[in-house]
Amino acid sequence: MIAIEGDIRRNGGFMRRRDLLAAGRTDGQIRRALAERRIFRVRQGWYSIPGTSEAAVRAVRLGGRLTGVAALETYGLRVPRRDRTDVVVPAHARALRNPLDKRARLRRSDGARVHWTDPPRARLGSSRWRATIDDALLVVLKTEGRDIAVACCSAVMRHKNWSDARMDAVFRRAPARVRRWRCLVGRLDDSHGETFVRLWLTDAGVPFESQAFVAGAGRLDFRVGPHTYIEVDGGQHDPEWTGEQPSSWAHDHDRDATVVIAGGQVLRFIYRQLYGDWTRCLEAIEVARANDIELTARRAIRPQKPRSLRRALRGKRTVSPAPAQQKRRRTDGIRPPNSG
């Protein structure tokens, strides 16, 4: 028989007591699971399992549902994290309590932004604890700035494979002031960092190509010059990455070498650089792009065939090493590659 925590997990991480009883569970099973700490009580009549999103727990304790950026994150989307938690509650909700202390009233400094737009809980009809992606996006468009809103919409297009028609429908419900952002939403960005760079390059007037293909290296985030590429590195690109997927650090260096052999260069930026000093990153991009364009133009006028190292050194006089150097070579125990 599937354990009670399995029922809650399949339901998204939360279930009401009435829904557990309707699924065939008993009060004795609920008490036993609580005693064994396989589940915990979120609020009166609501239960969850260890490892559930803290933002979602706060929303349920407020008597509402998670929405906005925090809700999108629970759908597995790579979206920017925010300090506030957006919660939607019924329009008649009053006297909301601090999610960490039920004896204290909710204050603005408690990190929750409340939206009184939900229907009564009885009309929801189930243990729903988060808004739909459509409704969460609408909250993002109403409350966040351009960059974050476009990043969230692009993540949905990319990772949830939304159609243009469905995204258009969300923007039609959004305020008129943000509808012009619709043309900025794309489906090629693999992360919100890529979305930000795409928007900022556009603002700076730097031409670029997203997801440019290089033979042997695959697709790179952006091409900003004839042979200049940009890669936006998140945490998984770090050699000390400990996430579920393996680190791509070694593979990234292999790809960079392939690009250089093909005559290109790769500029890599981590999120700290992008968010902390975009001006400096942009300067590096513009300098590298200008040098690339100038060198490409010179090669077009006076092309040069690449010469191998052996051919370049052919005919040059070889200087014998000094006696002390010869002795050191004989005694250091290190042999050159392929020396047998």
N, C-alpha and C positions, 0 to 999 in steps of 0.2 A: 504494500500500500504506500502511496506517495505521502511523504511527511507533510505536515501542515505548512512548513516554510516553503515547500514546493508550490503549494497553491498560491501563496502570497507572491512568490517570485514570478510565477507565470502571469500574475495580474499586474505586474509592473512594480512591485515592491510594497504595496499597501492594500489592505483589505479591512472592511468593516466587520464587526462581529456578526451582524445580521447576514452578511454575504458568506461568511465562513459557515454559519449554521445552515444556510440554504444549500451550501455545497456538500453537506453531510457531516461536517465536523461537530463536535460536542464541546460544551463548556469545560469538561474535564480535560479534553485534549488541548484546549487553549491554555488552561492553567498549567498543565504539565510542560508545554512548550515554553511558557513564560518562566517557569521555575528552572528549566534547563538552559535558559537564555538563548534558545534557538530563534525566538521572536521577542519583540519588546512592544510595550504599549506606547503609542505616540500621543494619544489623547483618549478621552473616554470613548470606548467603542471602536477605536482604530488601532490596527496592529501593523508592524513592519518587521523587517529582518535586518540583522547586522550588515553593514556595508552599504546601506541605502544612502542616497545623496542627502547631505546635511541640509541643503537648500530645500529639498522636497519635504523633509521632516519639519522644517520651520513653517513651510506653507500650510501643511496639514494641521499643525498645532495652532495656527492662526484661524483655522476654520475655513480655509480657502484652498485654491489650487495654484500650483506653480505655473508661471507664464513668463513671457519675455525671453531674454537671453538664457537664464538659468534653465528654463523648460527645454529650450532647444538643445542644450548640452546633454540633458537626460535622454534625448533621442539619438545620442552618439555622434552629434555634429561637432566639428572643430570650430568653435566660435570663441570670440574674446570673452574672457571672464570679467565680471563686474563685481564691484564691492556691494552693490545693493541686490536684494532678491525681490523680484516682482511677483506679487501675489494677487490673484483675482478672487474677490469674495462676493457673496450675494449683495444685491443693491440695498437690502434692508439691514445688513450686518452692522452691529453697534458694539461698543465697549470691547474692542479687540484687545487681547492680552499679549504680553511679551512672550515670544515663543520659547524663551529660556526660563521664564518665571511667570507662571499663570496667575500669581497674585498681583503682578504689576501690569498697569496699562501699557499698551503699545505706544512708543514714542518714535519720532522721526529718526532719532539717533540709533535705533535698534537695528538698522540695516535692511528694513523691509519697505518697499514702495507698494502701497495698496491701491487696487483698482476696483471700484464698486460697480461692476458690470455683469456679474454672474446672475443667472436665474436662481431661485431657491434651490437648496440642496435636494429637496424631494423630487424636483423635476429632472435632476441629472440621472437618477435611477440606478446608479452603480457606484463602486468605489473609485470614482475618477479623482485623481489627485493632481493632474496636470492638464493644461490646455492643449488643444490640438496644435499641430505645427502652424496651420493657417492663422489661428487666433494669436499664437505666441509671436509670429512674425508681425502681425498687425500692431501688437503692443510695442515691439521693437521700433517699427516705423514711426509710431507716435511719440516715443520717449527718448530715442537715442539719436546721436549725430549721424551725419552722412556715412562716414567710414565704417562704423560698427554696423549700421543698418544694411549697407550694401554687402559687407562681409557675411552677415547672417543669411541674407537672401541668396548670395552666391554659393554658400555652403549647402543650402537646401537644393539648389539647382544641380550642383555637382554630385553630392553624396546621396540624395534622395531621388535623383533623376526626375525632377519635376518638369512638367511641360510648360511652355511659355504661357499658354492659356491660363493655367492655374496660378502662376505668379502674377499675371495681369489682373486676375480676379482679386488677389490680395491688395494690389496697389489701388484698385478702384475703390476699395473700402478705406484706404488711408487718407490722411489729410491732403488737401490740394498742394500744400507747400512741399511735400516730399515726392510727389508723383514724377517729378523730373528725374529722380534717381533711378527710375526703372531702366533707362537705357544704359546705366552703369553696371547693372547686374550681369554677371557672366557665369558660365558653367565650366571654365577651364582652371579656375583657381583651386589648388589642392588644399590650401590653408588660408586662414584669415590674414596671415602675414603676406602672402602673395597678393591678396586683394588690396591690402593697404599700399604695397609697392606699386601695383598697377594704377591705383588712383593717384598716387603722389607723382609717378612718372608723367601721367597725363596732365596733372596740374602744372608740372615744370616744363611741359612742352617737349619732352624727350621721346622720340619715336621708339617703339619697341614691338616685338613679336612675342606673344605668349606661347609657352610650351614649344619652343623651337627644337627641331630634331637635328641631332648630330650623329652621323654614322658611327657605330661602335660605342657611343656613349648614351644613346637614347634621347629622351626629351629633357631639356633644361627649362627652368622657370621662365626666363626672359632672354631675348637677344636684343641688345641695344646698339649694336654696331655690326659691321660686316663679319667680324670674328670675335665679338665681345659678348659674353653671356653673364647673367646674374642668377645666382642660386640663393634662395631664402631658406636658412637652416633653422629648424625647430629643435626641440630637445632630443629627438631621435637621431640627430646627426652628431651628437656628442659621443666621444669614445666611452664615457662613463654612464651612458644611458642605461636605465634599469627598467624600462617599460616592458609591456607584453611582447612587442615586436623587437627583434634584434637591432642593435645600433647599425646605422648605415655609414658610419664614419670611414671604414676601410674602403667600402664600395665607392663612396664619394671621391676619395683620392684616386682610385683607379680611373674613374670617369674623367676627372680633371686632367690626368696624364694623357688620356685619349684625345681630349679636346686640344691640348697643347701640341701634340704630335700632328694633329690636323691643321695647325696654324692658328689656333684660337687661344683665348684666355677666359678664365672664369673668376668672377668676383663673388665671394661668398659673404653674406651678411647674416648675423644672428639677430634674434629679436631685440636683444638689449641695444645693439647698435641702431637698429631701425627706429625703435621707439624713443631711445635716449638722445640720439644725435643724427636725425635724418639729413640735416644740412650737410654734414661731413660725408655721409654716405653718397648723397647726390653729387657732391664735388668730385668724389672718387670716380663715380660713374661717368660724369661729363668729361673728366680728363682722360680716362681710359678710352672712351668713345672717340674723342677728338684725335688721340694718337692713332687709334685703329683706322680711322678714316684717312688720315694723312699718309700712313704707311701703305694702305691699300692703293691709294692714288699713285704713290711713287712706284709701287711694283707694277701697276698697270702701264706706266710709261717705260719703265726699264725693268722688265722681268728678269729674275735671276733663278737659275736652276739650283736646287739644293745640292750641296756636295756632302758626301759622307765624310766622317772624321778621318777615315784612313786615306781617302783621296786628298783631303785638305792637308794632311801631314806628309804626304808623299813628296820626296825630294828635299825635305828639310833635314839639316844636319842634326844628328843626335849628339847631345853633350853627355859625356860619361860622368857619372856621379863621383863626388869626392871620395877618397879612401875611407874617411870616417863614415860617410853615408853607406858605402858598400858593406862595411863591417856591421853597421846597424841593421841593414837589410838581411844579412846572413844570420843574425842572432835574435831578431825579434820574434821569429816563429810564425809570422803571418805571411801567407802566400796569396798572390793575386788570384782572381777568379780564373778557372780553366787552366790552372798551372799544373794540374795533375797531383 
